[in-house]
Amino acid sequence: MTPYFLRNLIPKREKAEQSTPLWEVLKGLTWTQWGLFFSGWLAWACDAIDFFGVSLVILNLQEQFDRSTHDITTSITLTLLFRTAGAVTFGLISDRYGRKWPLVANLLIVSVLSLGSGFVQTFRQFLAVRSLFGVGMGGIWGLASATALENIPVEARGLASGVVQQGYAVGYLIAAVINLYLVPHTTWRALFWTSSGISAFAAVVRALLPESEVFLRARRERQVELDKPTQSKTRIFFHEVGQMLKKHWMRCIYVVLLMAGFSFLSHGSQDLYPTYLQENKGLSKSDASVATIIGNCGAIAGGAVAGGLSQYIGRRLTIIICALLIGAFIPLWIVPNTFGKLSAGAFCIQFGVQGALGIVPIFLSEISPPAFRSTFAGVAYQTGSIISSASAQIEATGGEHSRTTIMTPSGPKNVPNYAFIQGIFIGCVAIFVIVLALIGPENHGSHFERGKAAFQVGASKEDISSIPVENEEAQHVERSSTESEGEKEKRDFQHVENKFSAKNNLV
């Protein structure tokens, strides 16, 4: 008999037949839904601008602090190491209190630390600020993806996932443009100062938008629960967190390993890329920045295409296809020596890498315990980043120990062989991702927005895949987007009151 993980690789036909056409779904989105999606996307883009700022100015930092490439990449490693602390802290706050203000606070913290990165005077100060930035950075992804995805219909979430994840590629692209046109006329510090301003703007955008509808509904229901008036939300919340960990610990381990693979793919192909082009291929700083921009265009295209495709052929199958594309294009990425071919390789590799990563937000949201989407998905994502935190240092050290000779206008030059190391590194990780995606779970088309909030009793026990599509609760949620606020409150009160009346009658 065929194993379940293979039978579940492609979505069931009946699920596809019940869905509304994507174009109709997009036309039906409200301005609030578009705004919440944009704010989640923008938050993730801000995260990337500052993080990849270090990658883009490694050579500038070497001159500033008189350090080697290996030393400078230590700051990248430290940033990634501290991300899980931020994911746990902000994820728990978000699942307990809501999405809005935790994300606003998180973006303001990132803005302040980005500003601080541009004012440091010593290498030790730089490492300290980048470590603290890792805490702020760690909270962004879980909150941003939850904000963007839980407020739009299930039929659009595959495409939305690909687009919101590629906020990271857009952020990298913006950082590369700033590095190309602003830094040469000012200083490398201007990159971080600009990033700080953009993050502050993103915080203002989120502050002007309302709280997620999922939390508004849960709070209204909580206000009319009369059977347990003395039990606090916080006590319930921490009880449900413990129960969730007991029930889903194996799934936690699986998603951490999978996210480690994805992070190795992303950071292994991006963090040292501008340095690789300049040191190993002899490109100018300007050409390296342009090639990085082209690669990020491929990433944006890959995320959107793969995300949309996953809505029809399944999340895991799309991930596997993207990983196979990565393997196929590794030679084009590392063998050529001309700008045109290297740029084409960057486009194709990032199309595959970020295509696979584009599915991560919706894939994790669907297999997460519904009430803990921010914490579960965010911690898994950032813990995977911790495991992969030394990607740039691994490649830098490997390149130094496997040197090669290139021809320059002034003659032969012995340089680190980053191409050889990166090719082997990314190839092995792609195989690892394929294996894990093949044997893993999938809950394609999950209506996780119908689940309880984490401060409601029984949230940890809820299996969202078991909720019928046409039940009263589903209709209750789907109607909420078309009603006025007053109508919502009146209907919500009556809806919950009816549930408890029915419970009392049974008793």
N, C-alpha and C positions, 0 to 999 in steps of 0.2 A: 504494500500500500504506500502511496506517495506521502512523504512527511508533511505535516501540517504547514510548516514554514514555507514549503514550496507551493502548496495548494493556495496559500494566502498571499502569494507573490503578486498576483494580479487582482484588482478589485472585482467583487462579485458583480455580475451583470445587472441584477435587480437594483443595486445601489445607483449605478450609472443611469438607469432608466427613470428613476424617481427624481433625479436632479433637474433643476431649472437651467436653461441655457446660460452660459457665462455672460453673454452680452446683455441679456435681460436682467441678470443679477446686478451687473455694473450700473445699468441705467437706473435701477431702483435704489441705489445707495443714497443716503441722506448726506447733507453737508457735514453734519456732525460725524458720521461714520468716515467720510473722506478725511476730515480733520484729524480724527484720532489715529487713522492709519498713517497719515503724513507725519504726525508728531512722533510715532514710534519709529518710522523710517529715518526721520531727521536725527533723532537721538542716537541711533546706531551709526549714522554717517559721522556725527560729531566725534564719537568714540574713535573712529578710524582715522580721522584727520590728525589727531594728536598722537595716537599710537604709532602710525607709520611715519610721522614726522621724524622720529629718531632714525628709522631705516634710510630715509632720504638724505639725511645730513650726517651720516656716519663719518665721512671724510672731514667735514667741517668740525665735528666734535673731536676727532683725532687731533686736529691742529689746535683747537681751543684748549684741550686738556692734556695734550702731549701723551696720548695713550694709543695702544694698538687697537686693531679691529676687534680682537677677542675681548679686550677690556670694555670697549664701548658697547658691544652686544650683551655684556653683563646687565646693562640697564634694561634691555628687552626681556631678558630672562627674569629679572626681579619683578618687572611689571606683570608678567604672566603668572608668576608664583603667587602674587598677592590677590589675584582676581577672584579666587574662590571665597576669600574672606568677604569681599564685597557682594558676591552672589548670595551667600548665606544671609548676610545682614539685611540687604535691601530686599531680597526675595521674601524672607519671612515677614518683614514690615509690609511689603506689598500685598501678600496673601492675607495678612491680618487686617490691614487698615484701608486697602484700596490701591489703585494704580497711580492716581494723579499726583499727590503731593510727594510720595517717595521718589517718583521719577524727576519731579521738579528739583527736589533737594539734591538728588544724585547728579543731575546735570550742572547745578551750581557748584558742587564740590569739584567736578571735573574741570569746570571753567577756571576756578581758582588755582587748581594744581597745574593746569596748562599755562596759566599766566606765570606761576612760579617757576616752571621749567625754563621760561625765557629770561629769568633774572638771576639764575644761579651763577656763582663765580668759581666754584671748585668742583672737581669730579665727584667728591664725596657728597656734596650738596645735591648734585645732579642725580646720583643714585638714590638718595633719600627721597627726593621729590617724585622720581619715577616709581619708586616702590609704593608710595602713598597713592599715586595716580592709579596703580594697579587695583587698589581697593575700590576706588570710585569707578573705574572702568568695569570691574567685575559685576557691578550691580546693573549696568545699563542694559545688557542683552536680554535678560529675563523679563524685565519690566517693559522694554521696548517691544519685544515680540508679542507679549501678552496683550499689551495695549493695542497693537496693530491688528491682531488676528481675531481676538474674541468678540470684536464689535462688528464683524462683517459676516455675511452668510457663508455656509460651509462650501457652497459650490465655487466660490471665488478664492478660497483659502490657499489652494495650491499655487496659483499665480501670485497671490498676495505674499505668500511665504518667500517665493523667489525674488520678488521685488524688494521686500523689506530687508532680506538678508544682504542684498546687493547695495543697500545703503552703505555697507562697509566698503565695497568696491568704489562707490561714488566718493566716499570720504577719502580713500587712498588717491583717487584721481584728482580731487580738489587739492589735496596736500601736494601732489606732484606738480600741479599747475602753479601753486604758490611758490614752490621751490624753484620752478623754472623761470618765473617772471618777477617775483618779488625778492627772494633771497639774494640773488646776485647783485642787486642794487642796494641792499641794506645789510642784513646780517641773518644768520641762521635763527636767531631769536625771534625774528618777525614771524616765522612759521608758527611758533607756539603762541605768540600773542594773538595772531589772527584766529587760531583755533579756539582760544579762550572766548573771544567775542562771539563766534558762531555757536558755541555751547550755551552761552548766556542767552542768546536769541532763542535757541531751542527750548530752554527752560521757560521763557516767557510764553512761547507758543503753547506749550503743554498747560501752563497755568491758566490760560484763557479758555481752554476747552473743558467740558464737564467730565465727571468721573465716569468710569466704565459702567455700562448699563447692568452688567452682571452684579456688580457690587451695590448699585442703587436698588436693584430688586431684592437682593439678599437682606439689605438693611431694612427695607420696608416690611419684609416678612418677619424679620427679627422683632420689630417693634410691636407686632400683634401676637407674638407667641406668649400666651398667658399661662402655660402649664409649668414652665420652669423659670419664674421671674428672678430667682436669686443666683442663678448660675451665670457667671460672667463670661463675656465673649473670649477674653484672654485665656481663662482656664480651659474653656472648651477648645480653643485654638491649639494650645500646647498638647492637650490630650490627643487631639486628632493628628498632630504632627507625629507623635510617638507611634500611634497606631498605623499611620501610613508607612513609616519606616519598617515596622515589623512585617507588614504585608507585602511591601514592594522592594525589599532589599536586593533581591536577585536582579530585578529590572534596573535598579540603581547602578549595580556593577556593570551590567551590559551597556547602558547608555554612556557611562563614563569611558569605557573602553572604546566605544564607537566614536565618541566626541574627541578622544585622544587622537584617533586616526584622522579625523577631519582636520583637527588643529595642526597635526604634523603636515598634512597636505597644504594647508593654507600658509602657515608660517614658514614651512620649508621651501615654498615656492615664491615667497614674497619678501620676507624680512631682509634677506641678504641680496636680493635681486639687483638693485641699483649698483651695489658694490661689486657684484659678480660681473656685471656688464662693463664697468670701468676698469677693474683690476684684471679680469680674466680675458675679456674680449677687446680691451683697448678702446672702448667707446668714450666719447667726451661726456662730461656731466650733463650737458644739454641733451645729447642723444639718449643717454640712459633715462632721463626724465621723460622724454617723449615715448620711448619704448615702454616705460612703466604705465604711461597714460593709455597707450594702445592695448596693453595687457589688461588694464582695468575696463576698457571698453568691451573686451571679450568676456570679462567676468560679469559685467552687467547683462550682456546678451545671454550668457549661459544661465544665470540665475532666473531670468524671466522665462526663457524657453523651457528649462528643466522643471521649474515650478509649475508652469501651466501643463506640461506633459504629464507630470505626476498625478494630476487630477484624474487622468484617464487610464494610465497604465500602472498606477501604484507608486508609492514613495520609494520602496526598497528597490524595485526593478529600475527605476530612473536613476537612483544612486549608483547601481551596478553599471549601467550603461555609461554614465559620466566617468566612473573610475576606469573603465576600459578605454575611453577616449583619452584620458590622461596618459595611460601607458603607450597608446599608439603615437602620441605626439611628443614624447620625451626626446627622440632624436632631433626633431626640428627645433626643440628648445635649447639644446646644448651643443650640437655639432657645428652649426654655421658660425661664421665670423663677421658677416656683414650686417649692417643695421636692419635692412629690409627683412631678411630671413629670420633674424633674431626676434624682431617685432612680431612677425607672423607666428613664430613659435610661442611667444608670450601670449598672444591673443588666444591661440588654440588651447594651450595648457590652462590658462585662467578660465576659459569657457568651460572646460571639464571640471576644474577644481571648484569654482564658484557655482557651477551648475549643481554639483553634488551638495555643496553647502547651502544652496538656496532652498533645498527641501528640508533642511534641519529644523527651522522654526515650527513648521506645521507638523513634521514627523514627531518631534518631541512633545508638542502640545497635544497631539492625538494619543500618544501612548503614556503620557503623564497621568497621575491621579488627578481628576478634574479640578479639585479644589486647591491643588498645589502646583499649578502650571508654572507660576513664576519661580517658585523655589526649586522645584524638581528639575525643570528644564534649565534654569539659570545655573544651578550648582553643577549639574551634569556637564553643561557646556564649559564652564570655567574650570572645573576640575580636570577635564580633558585638556584644557589649555595649560594647566600646571604640568601635566605629564609631558606635554610637548614644549614646555617653556625653554628648553635648551636647544631648540631646533637651529637657531642662528649660530649658537656657539659650536654645536656639533659640526655644522657645515664649515664654519670658519676654521676650527681646529683640523678637521679632515682635509680642507684645502691646503692648509699650511704644511701638512705632512705628505701631501701628494701633489707636488709642484710640477709645473710644466713650463715650457719656453714658448713665448709668442714673439712675433716680429713687430717691431715698432719703427717709426721713422728714424729713430736714433740707433736702431739695431736690435739684436735679440735681447729679450728680457725674461728673466725667470720670475714667474708669478704663481700664486696659489691656484691649484686646479679645482676651482669651485664647480665647474661644469661636470666633471666626472663624479664628484661626491654628490651633487644634487641629483643627478640622473639616477644613481643607485638608490639614494635615499627616497626619492619620490616614488620610484617604481615599486620598492618593497612596501611602502605605506599604502599604495593603491591596491595591492594584492590583499593586504590586511583588511582594508575597508570592504572590499568585495566579499570576503569570507564572512565578516561580521554582518553585513547587510543581508547576505543570503540566509543566515540562520536565525535572524532576529524576528521580533514580533512586529505587527503592523495593525493599526486600528483606523484604516482609511475611512474618511468621511465622518469621523466622530463629531457628534454635536456636544462638544464639551462645554459650550456656553450654557447648557441647561443644568449643569451640575450645581451643587451647593457651594456656598463660600466656605472658606476654611474655618470660620468662627461659628459654623452651624453644626449641630449634633449630627453625627453619622457621616460627615464629609469624607472621612478616610475610607469608609466602606463602600462608597458609591462607585459603581462600574458604569461609566457613561455609555458604553456600547450596548448595555442592556435596556436603555430607555427607548421605548417604541417611538417611531417617527411621528405618529399622529396622535399622541396622548395629550391630555389636558395641559400638562406643563409645557409641552412644545408649543402648543397653540398660544399659551399665555406669553411665552417669550417672543414668538414671531409677531404677535399683534403689537407688542410694546413699541416697536420702532415707528409706527404710523399714528400713534395717539399723542394728544397733548399731555403735558406734565400733570395737569389736574385730573384728566381722565385716567392716566396711569395709576396715580395714587388711589383714586376711588376704586378702580378695578382690582388693583393689587390687594387692597385691604379686604375687599369682598372675597377675592380668590383664596387668600390665606384663612380668612374667617370660616369659609365653607369647608376647608380641609380640617380645621380643628373641630368644627361642629360635627362633621361626619365621624371623626375619631371618637368624640364624646358619646355620640349615639350608639356606636359599636360597643363602647364600654358599658 
